[in-house]
Amino acid sequence: MNCLTDLGGKPGRPKPFYKDINWNCTRPCAGAFVSFLYRYTIGGRLEIAFGNVNAADSVLRRNISDAVNRYNRNLHFKSRITECLLMFEFHPLSLLQDPYEYSPRLSPYLAAGVGIFSFDPKTFHNGQWISLSPLRTEGQGFPTFPERLPYKTTQINFPLGFGLKYEASALFNIRWEFIYRFLNTDYLDDVSDRYIDPALFYQYLNPSMASLAATLSDRRGPGAAGGGRRGNPEKNDGYFSLSLKLSIIVNRKRT
């Protein structure tokens, strides 16, 4: 599992999709599913998955391109992902054969659906991982910024992708699958908009949380100019998985 957020990326200006992925941030994920396939053509499945995503501006060290501003921002995060997906599949090659006879041995397919997922962005500070959402690092929920609402850590996602299914036998098939999750939030990494005046944390949070929020919201170091752009609110975050799946098939015989 990996993600595309405001953090990290490649040298230069941010690039679209795979050109900006930090593959070294890929982490293991696992899951299970139950599915059905009608006439080897149209199918559906219910799936649960667990994984981790992370990103860090530190991957841009020793870079003097436009990305140096992201490196100097010096933010990072990790989050555990738990999700439940309802997916639908379409296997086009089966249309070229008699669907009552057998499934194609090798079948590419498209997949799309809807899901619900939970996340909890954390950052490392003083030897421990600290949840960021309660700290309102960009003033979410503060009366000063009525347009910045607190983000929910359980939300809807929209998975879309493709796969390749191989019929190993009448009882087993193996799938390779890529699924990208489109999100309605830009706060998967707790970064979206602009820096705020740290005095606002002391106005709206208790003293201990305010001190922590002021420290973790802006990690550019001494001498950094206040304010400025922290993230890009014009594009939501997303995450994706590359999966190898094993299916045990019931009530079927290969002819």
N, C-alpha and C positions, 0 to 999 in steps of 0.2 A: 504494500500500500504506500502511496505517495500523495503529495498535494501540490497545488498551485495557489499560493497566497501572495500577500504583499511582501513577504520576507524572502531573503535570499535571491535566487535567480542567477542569470548569467551576466557576464560583463557587458557594458554598454547599456543602452536603453532597454526597458522591459520588452520582451519578445512574446509572440503568440504561442501558446500551448507548449508542445514538446520542445521547442527551441529554448525555453526558459526553465526546464525541469532540472533540478539538482538530483541526479540519480543516486548519489551517495546518501541521500536522505531516505531511501526506500527502506521500509521495515516490514517484518513478517505480518501476515494476517491469516485468519482461519475462519471457517464457517461450516454450515450444513444447510441442506435444502431438500425439499420434496417437490416433485414436478410431475406433469403429465404431458403427453404429446399426442395430439389427435392426427391420425393418418400420417404420422411422421412429418407433418408440415407446420402446424400451429400448436404452440404449447404455452404453458404457464407454470410458474413456480413460486413458492414461498421460501424465502431464504433469510437466515440470520448470519451475521458476520461480526467479527471482532478484529480490531487492528489498532495501529498507532500511526500518527502522522507527526511530522516535525519540520521545522525550517529555521534557518539562522542566517543573519547577515554576515556572519564571520566567514562564510564560504567565499566571500568576495575580497578577502585580504590580498594585499600586494597588487591591487588593481587601481589603475589611475584613470580609467574611463569614467563615463557618466555614473557608473555604478559606485564610485567612491562615496557618494552621498548616502547610499544604502549601507555601505560598510560602516561609515561613521555613525549611522543611526544605532547600530550595535544591539539590535533586538533579536530575540530568539523565542521559540515556543515548542512545546510538545503537547499532544493531546491523545487520549485514548478514544477510539471510535467504537461505538456499539450501534448496530443498525439492524433493521428488519425491512426486507424488500419484497414487494410484489412485482414480479417480472413476467413479461410476455415475450415469446420467441417466435421467429418466422424462419423456416428452413426452405429456401427457394429451390434447391436441387431436387427435392422430393416431387416437385411438380413435373419433372421430366420423366418420372417413372410411375409405375402403377402403385398407388399408395396402399393397396391391399396386399401387395406381395411382400415387400421388405423395405427396411430403411436403407438409404445409401450408406455404404461403409464409411465414407468421409463426407461430412455435411457442414458447410459453413452456415452461420445463422446470424441474424440480427436480434438484439434484445433491448427492451425498453420497459419502463415501469415507473413506480412511485415507491417511496420508502419513508421511514422515520428513523432518525439517528440522534444520538447524543454525543456531546463533546465537552471538553473542559480544558481550555487552553491554560497552560502553566509555564512559568519561567523559573530558572534556577537562580537562587539568591541566598547568600550566606549559608551554603551547605544544604539547602532544601528546595524542593519544588513547590512553588506558590501559585495557587489558582488566581487568575487575573480578572475574571468576570466580576467578582464582588468589589474590586478596587475601582471600577469605573474609570479606567485609565485615559479615556478621551472625553470624560464628562458626561457619559451616558446617564440620563435620568436627572441631571442637574437642571434646575430651573433656568440657568444661564443659557443652556442649549436645548430648547424645547423640541428641536427636530432630531436630536440624538437620543433615541430611546434605548433602554437597557436591552441587550440581546438575550434571547432564550437559548439555553444550552441543550434543549431538545427541539428539533425542528424537522420539517419535511425536506426530502431531497428528491431529485429526479434522475434516476440512473439511465444511461444510454450507452450501448456498446455493441460489440460483436464477438463471435467466438467460432471455434472449429471443433466439431464433435466427431470422434472416431469410434466406430462400433467394434470393440475388441472381441465381443462374443454376444451370444443371446442374453447373457446375464450382466455384462459390464460394458459401459462405454466411458471414454476418457475425453475430457474437454479442456481446451485452452481458451481463456476468455479475458477480454479487456472490457472493463466497465468504468465509465466516468460518471461522477455524481455532480450534477448541477445543483447549486445551493441558492437559497434565498437570503443568505447572510454574507457579509464581508468580514465577519469577526471570528472565523475559524481560528485565526492566529491572534485575535484580540487587537488587530491593527486595521484601521480603515481611513481615518480622517486626519485632522490636524492636531498638533500639540495644544494643550490648554495651559492657562496660567496656573502654576502649581498652588497658588494661594487658594484656588477654588476647592482643592481637596480638603484643606483645613476648614473651609467654610461649610462643607456638606458632609464630611465623614468624621468619624471619631478620630482622636489624635494619632493613635497607633496605625490605623488603616490609612490615614492621610499621609503620614510620613512614608509608609511603604509605597503608596500609590505615586507619590511625587518622585520617589527614587526609581521605580520600575517603569513609569510611563515615559521617561526621558533618560536614556542611558548613553547619551552622546559624550558625556564626560565634562570636566571643568572647562569653562571658557566657551561652551557652545552657546550660540545665539538662541534666545528664547523664541517660542512659537515656531511657525513654519509647518511644512507638510510632513505628516507622519506616515500616511498611507495613501492609497488611491481609492476613493469611495465610488468611482465610476464602474468598477468591475467587482463582481462578487467572487468569493473564493470557491474552490472546488477540490475534490480529491478523487483518486482513481485506484483501481486494483488490477493487478495481473494475476490470474488464478489458474491453477491446474486442479481440475475437479474429477472425481471418480463417482460414477453413478452405478448403483446396483438396481437392475431392472427386474420388476416382478411381473408375473403372468404374461410372459412372451416367449415365443420360440422363433428362432431364425430358420427360414426355409432354405 
